[in-house]
């Protein structure tokens, strides 16, 4: 993995640290996700948004569930019925 160094204000660093704690991820992971989202959004044709873009803030927002429901087949028992 490559390293990118940026200078940010103390206030922005506090906000990043707070958001990372809330999401239970590292500050680096939070920055990677934000930059990836920005780059992906700027590469999409104007007016075209993916389902992930539209659901943006909802993805991963529910606490207390398994990280991936597909990892346990019992969650898929009623799928397709």
C-alpha atoms as one frame of an Amber mdcrd trajectory, in Angstrom:
protein
   0.000   0.000   0.000   1.287   3.485  -0.843   1.526   6.360   1.636   0.024
   9.813   1.088   0.808  12.642   3.501  -1.540  15.609   3.817  -1.684  18.596
   6.142  -5.015  19.260   7.844  -6.222  21.614  10.539  -6.513  20.503  14.160
 -10.296  20.917  13.923 -10.517  18.616  10.895  -8.313  16.030  12.630 -10.685
  16.038  15.638 -13.676  15.529  13.330 -11.913  12.687  11.514 -10.974  11.037
  14.824 -14.564  11.376  16.083 -16.009   9.897  12.876 -13.493   7.030  12.900
 -14.402   6.152  16.506 -18.111   6.305  15.651 -17.617   3.981  12.660 -15.134
   1.797  14.603 -12.488   2.065  11.898  -9.051   3.648  11.738  -8.598   7.239
  10.628  -6.655   5.912   7.633  -9.557   3.661   6.616 -11.986   6.555   6.990
  -9.782   8.733   4.759  -9.418   5.935   2.172 -13.197   5.453   2.027 -13.836
   9.183   1.694 -11.267   9.591  -1.072 -12.559   6.516  -2.914 -16.111   7.824
  -2.712 -15.006  11.223  -4.017 -13.035   9.732  -6.909 -15.838   7.307  -7.814
 -18.404  10.070  -7.783 -16.307  12.326  -9.987 -15.746   9.541 -12.543 -19.441
   8.719 -12.972 -21.288  10.345 -15.867 -23.348  13.364 -14.782 -26.738  12.379
 -13.398 -25.880   8.670 -13.057 -25.771   7.399  -9.483 -25.373   3.843  -8.243
 -27.543   2.203  -5.593 -24.570   2.450  -3.213 -24.383   6.209  -3.877 -28.081
   6.623  -3.153 -27.934   4.496   0.033 -24.643   6.192   1.054 -25.207   7.000
   4.718 -27.358   3.940   5.349 -24.715   1.349   4.529 -23.244   0.043   7.768
 -25.387   2.352   9.901 -27.196  -0.381  11.876 -25.269  -1.593  14.913 -25.502
  -5.026  16.490 -25.826  -7.079  13.309 -23.208  -9.401  11.837 -20.844  -7.551
   9.497 -22.094  -9.600   6.555 -25.425 -11.432   6.765 -24.359 -13.735   3.930
 -21.688 -15.332   6.155 -24.323 -17.283   8.070 -26.649 -19.350   5.916 -29.507
 -19.164   8.463 -30.031 -15.533   7.404 -30.755 -16.757   3.894 -33.351 -19.434
   4.847 -36.328 -17.419   3.556 -34.507 -15.840   0.636 -36.578 -15.963  -2.538
 -39.825 -17.021  -0.897
